Amino acid sequence: MAVDVCGESREKLQGFFAYLDRQDYIVSRQLKGGTSEHFKGILSRLLKTPPFVLRETDSLMRVLHNKAHFYRVLGKKDTLLLRDILRKEGNILESFFSILYQVMALQEECKADGPALQVPLQKVYPYAVFFFNTLGGSAYLMRRESRPRVLTRYYCILILDQANQRRLNRLGLDIRLPLDVLMLDLEGSANLTGKEEYLKTLKTIRAKY
């Protein structure tokens, strides 16, 4: 029997939001429509207003805007919400990142049968460049704990690889240096359950370049 990857992806995402909805720090926020609807709004705002990824250092204002990008776009409450999730849900972050990436990767295949979140690759791509190739993005990651920092960089590599395959890497960011640095960081990481799988995937990607 064929696996229904679209239905499976949808159920995993719904399950994650249902889990969050039961947590006290989420309940206390009284999010209208629960975390599922709230995250649609967060994602929509982030994709609508990407950071500066071209000629960032031409302007000090651009650098400062990038350093405060999430606060500027989302505001204090939602920035703190995301921060709390990263801090409090460390043990399930790997699953959450995997689910979100799967949602993006399966969008074209699943279409109406897929998860409700809309995450087009071409609109996520600027964030991969942001985290790897701007002062603001690098500064943001350096303020995070090692697990979310490494996971963010790992999935940014997957996004850049997809962008290369689909000829969407319009800024021409070279994937090789950040990929090599990430592999070294992963080798020394001790708090990631999927470490070996991540390294295997990165080695496969590296072989293409």
KEMILO-994732 format. One record per atom (N, C-alpha, C): z, x negated, y. Coordinates in steps of 0.05 Angstrom, whole numbers, plus 32768, in hexadecimal, padded with zeros to 4 digits. Example, Ala and Ser with C-alpha at 12.3 -4.5 7.8 and 13.67 -1.06 7.14 Angstrom:
<rs>
809C7EF87F8E;809C7F0A7FA6;809C7EF87FBE;808E7EFF7FD3;808F7EEF7FEB;809D7EFE8001;
</rs>
This chain:
<rs>
80007FEF7FE8;800080008000;80007FEE8019;7FEE7FF4802C;7FEC7FE48044;80047FE88056;800D7FD38062;80247FD58074;801B7FE0808F;80297FF48099;8023800080B3;80307FEF80C9;80227FDA80D1;802D7FC780E4;80337FD480FF;80227FE88107;80267FF58120;804080068120;80438016810A;805B80268107;807480158105;80717FFE80F6;80887FEC80F2;80907FE0810D;807D7FD8811C;80837FCC8137;80907FE08149;80867FF98148;8091800E8159;80AE80148151;80B380158137;80CE801B812D;80E280048134;80D97FEC8132;80EA7FD58139;80F27FD68156;80DE7FDC8167;80E47FDD8184;80F77FF4818A;80F2800B817E;810480228182;8120801C8178;8122800E8162;813B80078156;814B7FF48168;813D7FE18175;814B7FCF8187;81567FDE819F;81467FF081AB;81507FFF81C2;8166801281BA;8165801D81A3;817B802E8199;8194801E8196;81928006818D;81A97FF4818A;81B57FEF81A6;81A47FE881B9;81AE7FE281D4;81BC7FFA81E0;81B1801281DB;81BC802A81E7;81D9803081DD;81E1802381C7;81FC802781BC;8210801381C7;82077FFF81D5;82197FEA81DF;82277FF381F8;82417FED81F9;82527FF68210;82477FED822B;823E7FD4822D;82347FCA8247;821A7FD88250;820C7FE3823D;81F47FF38243;81FC8010824A;820D801B8239;82168037823E;8222803A825A;823180268262;823E8028827D;822A80288294;8212801F828F;81FE801F82A4;81F0803A82A7;81F3804C8294;81E780678294;81CA8066829C;81BA8058828C;819E80558292;818F806F828B;81808079829E;81718092829A;815B808E8285;815C809E8270;8149809C825B;814F80868247;81668079824A;816E80648238;815F804A823D;81658035822D;8159801B8232;813B801B822D;8131802C821C;8114802D8217;810480348230;810C8049823D;80FE80528255;8103803E826C;811C8034826D;812380218283;811280078280;810F7FFE8268;81007FE58264;80E27FE9826B;80D880018267;80BC8006826F;80B98001828D;80CD800B829C;80CC800782B9;80CF7FEA82C1;80E17FDB82B4;80E47FBF82B9;80CB7FAF82B3;80BF7FB5829C;80A77FA78294;80907FAD82A7;808D7FC682AF;80787FCE82C1;807A7FC082DC;80927FBD82E6;80967FAF8300;808F7F9182FD;80987F8582E7;80937F6882E3;80757F6382E0;80677F7382D1;804A7F6F82CD;803A7F7582E6;80447F8882F6;80367F8F830F;80397F7A8325;80507F6B8324;80557F578338;805B7F3C832B;80467F2E8322;804A7F148315;80537EFE8329;805E7EE9831E;80667ED38330;804E7EC3833A;80527EB1834D;803D7E9F8356;80397E898341;80217E878337;801C7E728323;80067E5F832B;7FFA7E648342;7FE47E53834C;7FEC7E478367;7FEC7E2C8368;7FF37E1E8381;800E7E25838B;80217E278379;803D7E2F8381;80487E1C8396;80447E028393;80517DEF83A5;80437DEC83C0;802E7DFB83C4;80217DFB83DF;80347E0783F4;80467E1783EB;80587E2583FE;80747E2683F3;80877E1E8404;80A37E1F83FD;80AB7E3B83F7;80A07E4E8405;80A67E6A8401;809E7E7383E5;80887E6983DC;807F7E7083C1;80937E6683AC;809C7E4D83B0;80AF7E41839D;80C97E52839D;80D27E5983B4;80EB7E6983B6;80E77E8483AA;80D07E9183AF;80CB7EAB83A3;80CB7EA98385;80BF7E94837A;80BE7E91835D;80DA7E8D8351;80EA7E7E835F;81067E798355;81167E938354;810F7EA68366;811E7EBF8367;810C7ED6835D;80F87ED0834D;80E47EE48346;80F07EFD833A;81007EFA8325;810A7F118317;811D7F228328;812C7F148339;813E7F23834B;812E7F328360;81197F26836A;81087F33837F;80FA7F4C8374;80EF7F49835B;80E07F5F834F;80F17F758344;81077F6D8337;81187F808328;81307F8A8338;813A7F7A834B;81527F818359;816B7F778349;81827F7A8355;819A7F6F834A;81A27F7C8330;81A27F97832F;81AC7FA58317;819C7F9F82FE;81827F9F8300;81727F9A82E8;81717F7C82E1;81747F6B82F4;81767F4E82EE;818F7F4982DF;81A57F5582E8;81BF7F5282DA;81BE7F5F82BE;81AF7F7582BB;81AC7F8282A1;819F7F6F828D;81897F638296;817B7F508284;818C7F38827E;819B7F2E8292;81AD7F18828D;81C27F1E8279;81CD7F37827B;81E27F3F8268;81D77F41824B;81BF7F4B8249;81B37F4D822E;81AF7F328222;81A57F1F8232;81A17F048228;81BC7EF78220;81D17EFD822F;81EB7EF08229;81F97EFD8212;81F87F188210;82087F2681FD;81FA7F2A81E2;81E07F2881E2;81D17F2E81C9;81C47F1581BD;81D17EFF81C0;81C67EE581B7;81BE7EE68199;81CE7EF48189;81C97EF4816C;81B07F038164;81A67F158176;818E7F24816F;81767F1E8181;81797F098192;81647F0281A4;814A7EFB8196;814D7EED8180;81357EE48171;81257EFD8168;81337F11815E;81257F298155;81187F37816D;81277F398183;811D7F47819B;81037F3981A5;81047F1F81A8;80EC7F1081B2;80D57F15819F;80DA7F148185;80C57F188171;80B97F338173;80C97F488177;80C07F638179;80AE7F668192;80B77F5B81A8;80A77F5E81C1;808C7F5081BF;808C7F3881B2;80737F2A81AE;80607F3A819C;806C7F468187;805C7F558174;804F7F6E8182;805F7F7A8194;80557F9181A3;803C7F8981B3;803D7F7181C0;80267F6881CF;800F7F6181BD;80147F5381A7;7FFF7F4A8195;7FF07F618188;7FFE7F788183;7FF27F8E8174;7FE77FA48186;7FE87FA081A0;7FE07FB681B2;7FC37FC081AD;7FB17FAD81AC;7F957FB681A8;7F917FC3818D;7F9E7FB88179;7F9B7FC3815E;7FA87FDF815B;7FBF7FE28167;7FCE7FFB8163;7FC780118177;7FC280098190;7FBB801C81A5;7FCF803381A6;7FC6804B81A3;7FD8806381A6;7FEE80638191;7FEA8056817A;7FFD80568165;801380418168;80108030817C;8022801A8180;803A80228191;804C800E8197;8063801381A8;805B801C81C4;806E802981D1;8068803481EB;8066801F8201;8072800881FD;80707FF38211;80547FE88213;804A7FE6822C;802F7FDB8230;80327FBE823A;80287FAB822A;802C7F8F8231;80117F80822E;7FFE7F858240;7FE47F78823D;7FE67F598240;7FD87F4B822E;7FD97F2E822E;7FD27F228249;7FBE7F2D8256;7FB57F218270;7FCA7F248286;7FDC7F388282;7FF17F3B8296;800B7F2C828F;800E7F258276;80247F15826D;801F7EF78271;80057EF08270;7FFC7ED48272;80087EC5828B;80087ED182A3;80147EC382BA;80317EBB82B6;80407ECA82A6;805C7EC282A2;805E7EAA8290;804B7EA6827D;804B7E8E826C;80467E76827E;80337E798290;802D7E6382A3;80457E5E82B5;80527E7482BE;80697E7282D0;807F7E6182C4;80867E6782AB;809C7E58829E;80967E3B8298;807C7E358294;80747E1A828D;806B7E0982A4;80607E1582B8;80517E0682CC;80597E0B82E9;80707E1782EE;807A7E1B8309;80967E11830C;809E7E098324;80B97E018329;80CC7E198325;80C47E30832F;80D57E48832C;80DA7E4F8310;80C57E4F82FF;80C87E5682E3;80D97E4282D4;80D47E2982D9;80E47E1482CC;81027E1682D3;81077E1B82ED;81227E1D82F6;81307E3582E9;81217E4B82E6;812D7E6382D9;81357E5D82BD;81247E5082AD;812B7E4A8292;81427E36828F;81437E2382A1;81597E0F82A0;81747E1C82A5;81757E3382B1;818E7E4182B6;81977E52829E;81867E55828A;818B7E658272;81977E54825C;81A57E61824A;81B07E538232;81987E4B8220;819E7E38820E;81897E2C81FE;81797E4081EE;81857E5481E2;81777E6781D0;81627E7781E0;81697E8581F5;81547E948204;81407E818210;81487E6A8218;81367E578224;81207E4E8210;81297E4681F8;81167E3D81E4;81047E5481DB;81107E6B81D7;81007E8381CE;80EB7E8A81E2;80F37E8A81FC;80DF7E908211;80C87E7D8210;80CE7E63820E;80B97E4F820D;80A77E5281F4;80B47E5981DE;80A57E5C81C5;80907E7381C7;80997E8A81D1;80877EA081D3;80737E9C81EA;80797E8D81FE;80667E868212;804F7E758207;80567E6381F4;80427E5381E6;802F7E6681D6;803B7E7981C8;802A7E8C81B9;80187E9C81CB;80227EA381E2;80127EB281F6;7FFB7EA18201;80017E888207;7FED7E768211;7FD77E7181FC;7FE07E6E81E3;7FCD7E6A81CD;7FBA7E8381CB;7FC67E9B81CD;7FB67EB381CC;7FA37EB481E4;7FAD7EAC81FB;7F9C7EAC8213;7F847E998210;7F897E828203;7F747E6F81FE;7F5F7E7B81EB;7F687E8881D6;7F577E9381C2;7F457EA981CE;7F507EB881E1;7F417ECE81ED;7F347EC78208;7F357EAD820E;7F297EA38227;7F367EB08240;7F507EB3823E;7F5F7EC08255;7F707EAB8264;7F6F7E92825B;7F7E7E7D8269;7F707E748282;7F6F7E868295;7F5E7E8282AD;7F677E6A82BE;7F817E6382BB;7F8B7E4C82CB;7F887E3282BC;7F7F7E3382A3;7F7A7E1B8294;7F937E0B828D;7FAA7E17828A;7FC27E088284;7FBF7DFB8268;7FC47DE18267;7FC27DD2824E;7FDB7DD8823D;7FD77DE38226;7FED7DEB8215;7FFB7DD48207;7FEE7DBD8205;7FF77DA781F4;80127D9B81FC;80167D958216;802F7D88821E;80477D9A821B;80467DB38225;805D7DC58221;80627DCB8203;804D7DCB81F3;80507DD081D7;805E7DB981C9;80567DA081D0;80637D8881C5;80807D8781CC;80867D8C81E6;80A27D8C81EF;80B37DA181E1;80A87DB881DD;80B67DCE81D0;80BC7DC781B3;80A97DBA81A5;80AD7DB28189;80C47D9E8187;80C67D8C819A;80DC7D79819A;80F77D87819E;80F77D9A81B1;810F7DA981B7;81187DB9819E;81047DC68191;810A7DD68179;81167DC58163;810C7DAD8160;81167D9B814B;81347D96814E;813D7D968167;815A7D90816C;816A7DA9816F;815E7DC1816D;816C7DDA8170;817B7DE18157;81937DED815B;81A47DF48143;81AC7E118143;81A37E218156;81AD7E3C8158;81977E518155;81807E4A8148;816A7E5C8145;81657E608127;81687E79811E;81637E7F8102;81477E7A80F9;81347E7F810A;81177E7C8103;810C7E61810A;811D7E4D810E;81147E338117;80FD7E278107;80FF7E2880EC;80EA7E1C80DC;80D07E2B80DE;80D27E4680E0;80BA7E5680E3;80AD7E5180FE;80BD7E4E8113;80B27E48812D;80A37E2D812D;80B07E198121;80A37DFE8120;80897DFF8110;80897E0E80FA;80707E1080EA;805A7E1D80FB;80617E32810A;804D7E3F811A;80427E2D8130;80547E1E813D;804D7E0C8152;803B7DF58148;80417DEB8130;80307DD68124;80147DE0811E;80127DF98115;7FF87E058110;7FE87E08812A;7FF67E10813F;7FE97E13815A;7FE07DF78164;7FF27DE38161;7FED7DC8816B;7FD47DBC815E;7FD07DC38144;7FBA7DB88135;7F9F7DC18141;7F9F7DD78150;7F867DE1815B;7F7E7DD38175;7F927DC48180;7F8C7DB6819A;7F8C7D988198;
</rs>
